[in-house]
Amino acid sequence: MPAFTFPMCADFAEQFTKRLVASREAKGLTQTVVAKKLGITLGCYGHYERGFRRLPVHLVSKLAEVLEC
């Protein structure tokens, strides 16, 4: 399945990464645990949290389940 990302403005992207980190930390999860639950590498997940890569649409619902949001 080809990766599909949605366009984001810079402000939304910055807020998304901050909220992603805050949500993960609030659940007491490490980046490693979240990456494993998503079926991706730690490096890839770290790039999502730091805003270096955009989260593919197919991972959004899976991430919501992992973070219980």
Secondary structure, DSSP 8 states (H G I E B T S, - for coil): ---------HHHHHHHHHHHHHHHHHTT--HHHHHHHHTS-HHHHHHHHHTSS---HHHHHHHHHHHT-
